[in-house]
Amino acid sequence: MTRPLLQLTTLLLATACAAGVTAQDEALDCVINPNSTVELGSHQDGVLEAVLARRGDIVTRGQALAVLDSEMEAMNAELARVRAESDTALRSSQVQAGYRDREWKRLESLRDNQSVSASLYEEADIEHQLARLAVETAKLERSIAQAEYDRARAQLTRRTIKSPVDGIVVDVVMSPGEYVHEQSTLMRLAATDPLFVEVYVPVASYGRITKGDRAIVRPEAPIGGEYRAEVTVVDQVFDAASRTFGIRLELPNQDFALPGGVRCTVEFSDGLETAASVPQ
């Protein structure tokens, strides 16, 4: 939670907590926040070619949001592809190795009949071994070419900037034509599924609320409605000044219908198990 939202939440809850009520006595004030905010940057430097999302758009993890100029990277990838797919050097070395193998076998049979000198045979034997090594070298070079092609494709892919989260585009900071570097922020995203409900509970309620407990969250107007949320965090450090401790609940928001940054009330009740009318 950002500092302004934390201060707002603390201020909202201070009055209720000062009255000495417990969480089971009545609804408590809370704030619904995104589970995280992301300042989207880039792996690489370059000129921004296109922005593919606008403020307010719903985006999914892995969705392309912006593209950097990638003409040079595309050319490098194509060159690497041609090298990786070429087997000319390998076939040439295999042909040479086949010839040297036949020549070596011919001279070996002649050596048995003492029809060829030892030096000529040794020369053929060395050429035979070198030809076999040339085949292995060609295979290795082709594997290296494939690896270089994979690297070139990865570098090209990194020119497309993708969303790391499911959420909402809060703000688009940069426009096409601007230069992007490693410190640049292209846009800001808010991950809103699930939402985090932050509430400060009187110390008197400590031990009565545990992880996995359910609660009813009621966003303020004009959002309205009632929603189930589950306790995921119970702070182990209290705030001595307000005599409260923090609790976080997770609120499913798969359809992104609920916005973040909304005030709400939350009610911890033993009757949640039978509250069938409360929407999920």
Number of C-alpha atoms within 10 A of each C-alpha: 14 9 8 9 15 14 11 13 20 22 14 18 20 18 12 18 22 12 9 16 17 19 22 14 12 14 20 23 26 27 27 28 25 23 18 17 19 17 14 18 18 21 14 15 16 18 17 22 18 16 18 13 18 15 14 13 14 18 22 16 12 12 16 16 20 22 21 24 19 19 10 10 18 17 13 18 21 15 14 20 19 13 18 19 12 12 13 12 15 19 14 14 20 18 13 18 21 15 13 21 18 12 16 21 15 13 21 19 12 14 15 9 9 11 11 14 11 13 9 11 19 14 11 20 19 12 18 22 14 15 21 17 14 19 20 15 15 19 17 13 16 20 13 14 19 18 15 19 22 16 15 21 18 13 18 20 15 17 22 21 22 21 18 16 19 20 27 25 22 19 17 17 13 17 16 15 13 12 15 21 16 11 10 15 16 22 22 17 27 24 25 28 23 21 26 26 28 26 24 29 28 24 20 15 16 17 8 11 16 14 13 13 16 22 24 22 28 21 22 13 10 6 14 12 13 17 18 20 24 20 21 16 15 18 13 9 9 16 14 9 7 18 16 25 20 18 21 22 26 23 26 18 16 13 9 17 10 20 16 20 14 16 20 21 19 25 20 22 17 12 9 15 9 8 12 8 8 13 10 11
